[in-house]
Amino acid sequence: MTTRERQVVQMGDHRQRAPRLVDLDLEAQVIGAVLADSKIYRECTELDQSHFSDPVHADLWQSMLDMIEAGKTVTASTLAVDLGPERLDALGGRNVLSSMATNGAGLVHEIGAAAARLREYALWRRIVALSQDIGQWAQNGTMRAEEALSAILRETEMAILSGQNTSLTKRDVARAALKVATEPRQPISTGIEPLDFLLHGGLIPRRMVGIGGQYGRGKTILLGTISDNIAHQGEKHLVILLETPPEDVEIRNCARHLGMNAAQLFDQDDPDYPKFAANAERYADQVPEAAIYEYMPGASMDAIRRMIIRASHRHGIKGFIIDYWQLIRGREKGQSEEAHFREAANDLAALCRQENLWGIVAAQTDQWGKLIVSEGLKHAASLYLRLVREENGDTAYFETEKSNYTRYADGGSAAAPSVRFNYAGPHFATMDGVGLCETAHDAGGDPDLSLD
């Protein structure tokens, strides 16, 4: 019995156990059809090695792909030469290839349907294998439940995309682009006019904005301000905090609406403290619930990905805010810091596109304005801005360092700052205007929560 015959017998046993997962004859016929007429390969380009259950078939298919990519003509004779004597003998000789070509000739006109069937069988094999892995994980306790869910999610995404035809013609892309550009859209205002100007009106789904800034210049306060402004528009969004507790963010927002500094809410010796506390309670009772916080110090990119997807499906969020990028953990063994953060930035940008979300990701820069560790966020973001503010300064502005879709301009300058740092809260606000959550009071107090 030849090696080929032994393999067929072994695979035949497997086929009897799971006839709907494997069809060795169909695999051989698909290979033979391309050997009979290599032009039909264009109708089954979605197939790769993983779609063939027989290792010999998988090896033959890969060899044929290599020849096609090299511009060679694929026939039974040319494939035999390419395989070489040893591999050809292990297969069973030239006659096996000739027989495949003869048997596959009748499938030439049905190659598209045959390729779809092979892909369907391969997907089911992956599902069965995954279910077996899940059973072993649960039985052996080799990983945490969240790690298992993450692995299931990755495998599912890979399986769905495997062999899927994702190509679009130039006309298809042009029509889709014009539809996006011309259809009515309502960007979500950040409540900070200069920032909205740079964003073409506000935050737009599928786009990620990076905001860099030096340590201690107010990145977290800026993100808290934006989130508060967005929440008061009723826009559901996720705020992932990797360092600052959410209570710190909300106490500033509370103080902002009371027209005071957060420090005053902690000063129980102040004669007016009972009024402060009473108004803070009133604020908490009526604050909108559109912002969802996740406090995740030390979180890996996998954990963040799961959190965003879960919030998208469970809470219907329209976007996310992350403070801040360089605190994302989960670097793989042997992976450099630069590669880890670059991959994390690319993953976040991909999540915006896949889940139809907007995203704001903050990052830390050095004193010269350069991103620390990696430039990955700047490359992955649709728009990357730098918040420029002097230490303890009362004003600030934005410098644009990268823009794919929006105006390549700055939001102010050192000579003409566009944003003021308001110590009510504190929070950021437009330099010469009234923001979404502000009133005519310079302190930013809410008249419904007046201390008078």
C-alpha positions in Angstrom: 0.0 0.0 0.0 1.4 3.4 -1.0 1.7 6.3 1.4 -1.1 8.0 -0.4 -3.4 5.0 -0.1 -2.6 4.7 3.7 -3.5 8.4 4.1 -6.7 7.9 2.2 -7.7 5.0 4.4 -6.9 7.0 7.6 -8.9 9.9 6.4 -11.7 7.6 5.3 -12.0 6.4 8.9 -12.3 10.1 10.0 -14.9 10.7 7.2 -17.1 7.9 8.6 -17.1 9.6 12.0 -17.9 13.0 10.7 -19.2 12.8 7.1 -20.5 16.4 7.1 -17.1 17.8 8.0 -14.9 16.1 5.4 -15.3 15.2 1.8 -12.0 13.9 0.5 -13.3 13.2 -3.0 -14.4 16.8 -3.3 -11.1 18.1 -2.2 -9.3 15.9 -4.8 -11.8 17.0 -7.5 -11.2 20.7 -6.7 -7.5 20.3 -7.0 -8.0 18.2 -10.2 -10.3 20.9 -11.7 -7.6 23.5 -11.4 -5.0 21.1 -12.8 -7.3 20.6 -15.8 -8.0 24.3 -16.3 -5.8 26.7 -14.2 -7.9 29.7 -15.4 -10.7 28.7 -13.1 -8.5 29.4 -10.0 -9.9 32.9 -10.0 -13.2 31.4 -8.9 -11.8 29.7 -5.9 -9.2 32.2 -4.6 -10.8 32.1 -1.2 -9.4 28.6 -0.6 -6.2 28.1 1.3 -4.5 25.2 3.0 -6.8 25.3 6.0 -9.8 24.4 3.9 -8.4 20.9 3.0 -8.7 18.3 5.7 -6.2 15.9 4.1 -2.6 17.0 4.7 -1.6 15.7 1.3 -4.4 17.8 -0.4 -3.4 20.8 1.7 0.2 20.5 0.6 -0.7 20.1 -3.0 -2.9 23.2 -2.9 -0.2 25.3 -1.4 2.3 24.1 -4.0 -0.2 25.1 -6.7 -0.7 28.5 -5.1 3.0 29.1 -5.0 3.3 28.3 -8.7 0.4 30.6 -9.6 1.8 33.5 -7.6 5.2 32.9 -9.3 3.5 33.2 -12.7 3.9 29.6 -13.6 1.4 27.5 -15.5 -0.2 24.8 -13.4 -0.9 21.4 -14.9 -0.4 17.9 -13.7 3.0 17.8 -15.5 4.3 21.1 -14.3 3.2 20.4 -10.8 5.0 17.1 -10.9 8.2 18.8 -11.9 7.7 21.5 -9.1 7.1 18.8 -6.4 10.3 17.0 -7.2 11.0 13.2 -7.1 10.7 12.7 -3.3 7.5 14.5 -2.8 6.1 13.0 -6.0 6.9 9.4 -4.9 5.4 10.1 -1.4 2.2 11.2 -3.2 2.1 8.0 -5.3 3.7 9.1 -8.6 2.6 11.2 -11.6 -0.4 8.9 -12.2 -2.1 10.3 -9.1 -1.9 13.9 -10.4 -3.1 12.8 -13.9 -6.0 10.9 -12.3 -6.9 14.0 -10.2 -6.9 16.2 -13.4 -9.1 13.7 -15.2 -11.6 13.3 -12.4 -11.7 17.0 -11.7 -12.4 18.1 -15.3 -16.1 17.5 -14.8 -16.1 20.0 -11.9 -14.6 22.9 -13.9 -18.0 24.6 -14.4 -19.1 24.1 -10.8 -15.8 25.1 -9.1 -17.4 28.1 -7.3 -20.0 26.0 -5.6 -17.5 23.3 -4.8 -15.1 25.8 -3.2 -17.9 27.2 -1.1 -18.7 23.7 0.2 -15.1 23.1 1.1 -15.0 26.4 3.1 -18.3 25.4 4.8 -16.8 22.0 5.9 -13.6 23.8 7.1 -15.6 26.2 9.2 -17.5 23.4 10.9 -14.3 21.6 11.6 -13.0 24.7 13.3 -16.2 25.0 15.3 -15.9 21.3 16.4 -12.3 21.8 17.4 -13.0 24.9 19.3 -15.8 23.2 21.2 -13.4 20.5 22.2 -10.9 23.0 23.3 -13.5 24.8 25.4 -14.4 21.6 27.1 -10.7 20.9 28.0 -10.3 24.5 29.3 -13.3 24.1 31.5 -12.2 20.6 32.7 -8.5 21.3 33.3 -8.8 24.9 34.5 -5.9 25.9 32.3 -7.1 29.5 31.8 -9.5 32.0 33.3 -13.0 32.3 31.9 -12.3 35.8 30.5 -9.1 34.5 28.8 -11.2 31.7 27.3 -13.8 34.2 26.1 -11.1 36.3 24.5 -9.7 33.2 22.7 -13.2 32.2 21.5 -13.7 35.8 20.2 -10.4 35.8 18.3 -11.0 32.4 16.8 -14.5 33.3 15.7 -13.3 36.5 14.0 -10.5 34.6 12.2 -12.9 31.9 11.1 -15.4 34.3 9.7 -12.8 36.2 7.8 -10.9 33.1 6.6 -11.5 32.7 2.9 -14.1 35.4 2.8 -14.1 37.6 -0.3 -13.6 41.1 1.0 -12.5 42.6 -2.3 -14.3 45.7 -3.7 -14.1 47.2 -7.1 -13.1 50.8 -7.6 -16.7 51.7 -8.5 -18.0 50.0 -5.4 -15.6 51.9 -3.2 -16.3 55.2 -5.0 -20.1 54.8 -4.5 -19.6 53.9 -0.8 -17.3 56.9 -0.3 -19.7 59.3 -1.9 -22.6 57.9 0.2 -20.7 58.5 3.4 -19.6 61.9 2.3 -23.0 63.1 1.2 -25.5 61.5 3.5 -26.7 63.6 6.4 -24.8 63.1 9.6 -24.9 64.6 13.0 -21.4 64.7 14.6 -21.3 64.6 18.4 -20.0 67.9 19.7 -17.2 67.8 22.3 -18.6 71.0 23.8 -15.2 72.7 23.0 -15.6 74.8 19.8 -12.0 74.8 18.6 -11.8 71.0 19.0 -15.1 70.6 17.1 -13.7 72.8 14.3 -10.8 70.5 13.9 -13.1 67.5 13.9 -15.4 68.9 11.2 -18.2 69.5 13.6 -17.5 66.9 16.2 -16.9 63.2 16.7 -17.8 60.9 13.8 -18.3 57.1 13.9 -15.4 54.9 12.6 -12.8 57.5 13.4 -10.3 57.5 16.2 -8.8 60.7 17.6 -5.5 60.7 19.5 -4.8 63.5 21.9 -1.2 63.8 23.3 0.0 66.0 26.1 2.8 66.4 28.5 2.5 65.0 32.1 0.4 67.3 34.3 -1.1 69.4 31.6 -4.7 68.3 32.0 -5.3 65.4 29.6 -7.5 63.6 32.1 -9.4 66.8 32.9 -9.9 67.4 29.2 -11.3 63.9 28.6 -13.5 64.3 31.7 -14.8 67.6 30.3 -15.5 66.1 26.8 -17.3 63.0 28.4 -19.4 65.3 30.6 -20.4 67.4 27.5 -21.2 64.3 25.5 -23.2 62.8 28.3 -25.4 65.9 28.6 -26.3 65.3 24.9 -27.5 61.9 25.8 -24.8 60.1 23.7 -23.9 56.8 25.3 -20.2 56.2 25.5 -17.6 54.1 27.4 -14.9 55.8 29.5 -12.0 53.4 30.2 -9.7 54.7 33.0 -6.4 53.0 33.4 -5.0 55.2 36.2 -7.4 57.8 37.5 -10.4 56.5 39.5 -13.8 57.4 38.0 -14.8 59.1 41.3 -12.0 61.6 40.8 -13.4 62.5 37.3 -17.0 62.8 38.5 -16.2 64.9 41.6 -14.7 67.4 39.2 -17.8 67.3 37.0 -20.0 67.8 40.0 -17.9 70.8 41.2 -18.0 72.2 37.7 -21.8 72.3 37.7 -21.8 73.8 41.1 -19.5 76.6 40.0 -16.8 75.6 42.4 -13.5 73.7 42.7 -13.6 70.1 43.7 -11.3 70.8 46.6 -14.2 72.7 48.2 -16.4 69.6 48.3 -13.8 67.9 50.5 -13.4 70.9 52.9 -15.8 70.0 55.7 -14.6 72.9 57.8 -16.0 75.5 55.3 -19.1 77.2 56.8 -20.9 76.7 53.5 -20.1 72.9 53.4 -23.7 71.8 54.2 -24.9 73.8 51.2 -22.1 72.3 49.0 -23.1 68.7 50.1 -26.8 69.3 49.6 -26.3 70.7 46.1 -23.8 67.8 45.3 -26.6 65.4 46.2 -29.0 67.2 44.0 -26.5 67.0 41.2 -26.0 63.3 41.6 -29.7 62.7 41.5 -30.1 64.4 38.1 -26.8 63.6 36.3 -27.4 61.9 33.0 -26.5 58.2 32.8 -25.0 58.3 29.3 -21.4 57.7 30.4 -20.4 54.2 31.4 -17.1 54.0 33.4 -14.7 51.0 33.5 -11.8 51.4 36.0 -9.2 49.0 34.7 -5.6 49.6 36.0 -3.2 47.2 34.4 -5.7 46.1 31.7 -4.4 44.3 28.7 -5.5 45.1 25.1 -7.5 41.9 25.1 -9.4 43.0 28.2 -10.0 46.4 26.7 -11.2 45.0 23.4 -13.7 42.7 25.2 -14.9 45.6 27.3 -15.6 47.8 24.3 -17.4 45.1 22.3 -19.4 44.2 25.4 -20.4 47.8 26.0 -21.3 48.2 22.3 -23.7 45.2 22.3 -25.0 45.5 25.9 -25.3 49.2 26.4 -25.4 50.5 22.8 -22.5 52.9 23.2 -21.6 55.1 20.3 -18.0 55.7 21.2 -15.2 55.2 23.8 -12.6 57.3 25.6 -9.4 55.8 26.9 -7.0 57.4 29.4 -4.3 56.7 28.5 -2.6 54.7 25.8 0.8 54.0 27.3 -0.9 52.3 30.3 -2.3 49.4 28.2 -0.6 46.2 29.3 -0.5 42.7 27.9 2.8 42.8 26.0 3.6 39.4 24.6 6.8 37.6 25.4 9.6 38.7 23.1 7.5 41.7 21.8 9.1 45.1 22.1 7.3 48.0 23.9 7.1 49.9 20.7 5.5 47.0 18.8 3.1 46.4 21.7 1.8 50.0 21.8 1.7 50.2 18.0 -0.4 47.1 17.8 -2.7 48.3 20.6 -3.2 51.6 18.7 -4.0 49.7 15.5 -6.4 47.4 17.3 -8.3 50.4 18.8 -8.6 52.0 15.4 -9.8 48.8 13.9 -12.5 48.5 16.7 -13.8 51.9 15.7 -14.3 50.7 12.2 -15.6 47.3 13.0 -18.1 48.4 15.7 -19.0 51.7 14.0 -17.8 53.8 17.0 -15.9 57.0 17.5 -12.9 56.9 19.8 -10.7 59.3 21.8 -7.4 58.0 23.1 -5.1 60.1 25.2 -1.3 59.7 25.3 1.6 61.1 27.1 4.3 63.1 25.3 7.8 64.3 26.4 8.7 67.9 27.0 9.3 68.3 23.2 5.9 67.0 22.3 7.0 63.6 21.1 4.9 60.5 22.0 6.7 58.4 24.6 7.8 54.9 23.6 6.0 54.7 20.2 4.6 56.9 17.5 1.9 54.2 16.9 -1.0 56.2 18.1 -0.2 59.1 15.7 -0.1 56.6 12.8 -3.3 54.8 13.7 -5.5 57.8 14.5 -7.6 59.6 11.9 -6.7 62.8 13.7 -3.8 63.3 16.2 -3.7 66.5 18.2 -1.5 67.8 21.0 -2.9 69.7 23.9 -0.4 72.5 24.7 -0.7 74.2 28.1 1.9 75.7 30.2 2.3 74.2 33.7 -0.4 75.7 35.9 -1.5 77.8 32.9 -5.0 79.3 32.5 -5.1 78.8 28.8 -4.4 76.1 26.2 -4.6 75.3 22.5 -4.4 72.3 20.1 -1.7 71.6 17.6 -2.6 69.2 14.7 0.2 66.7 14.0 -1.7 64.3 11.7 -5.1 64.5 9.9 -6.5 62.0 7.4 -10.0 63.5 6.8 -10.3 66.8 8.6 -8.8 70.3 8.4 -5.0 70.3 8.8 -5.0 73.4 11.1 -4.2 74.3 14.6 -6.8 75.1 17.2 -5.2 78.3 18.5 -1.6 79.2 19.3 0.6 80.4 22.2 -0.1 84.0 21.1 -3.9 83.3 20.6 -5.0 80.4 22.9 -8.4 79.0 22.0 -9.2 77.1 25.3 -9.4 78.3 28.9 -8.6 76.2 31.9 -11.5 76.9 34.2 -10.9 76.2 37.9 -14.6 75.5 38.4 -14.3 71.7 38.4 -11.7 72.2 37.0 -12.6 71.8 33.4 -11.7 73.0 29.9 -14.0 75.4 28.0 -14.0 77.5 24.8 -11.9 80.7 25.3 -14.6 83.2 24.4 -17.8 81.3 24.3 -20.3 79.3 26.4 -20.0 75.6 26.2 -22.7 72.9 26.1 -22.8 72.5 29.9 -22.0 76.1 30.9 -24.2 79.0 31.6 -23.6 82.7 31.6 -21.9 82.4 35.0 -18.1 82.8 34.5 -17.6 80.1 37.1 -19.6 77.6 35.1 -22.3 77.1 37.8 -25.6 75.5 37.0 -28.5 77.9 38.0 -30.6 75.0 39.0 -28.0 74.1 41.6 -27.3 77.7 42.7 -25.7 78.1 46.1 -27.6 81.4 46.7 
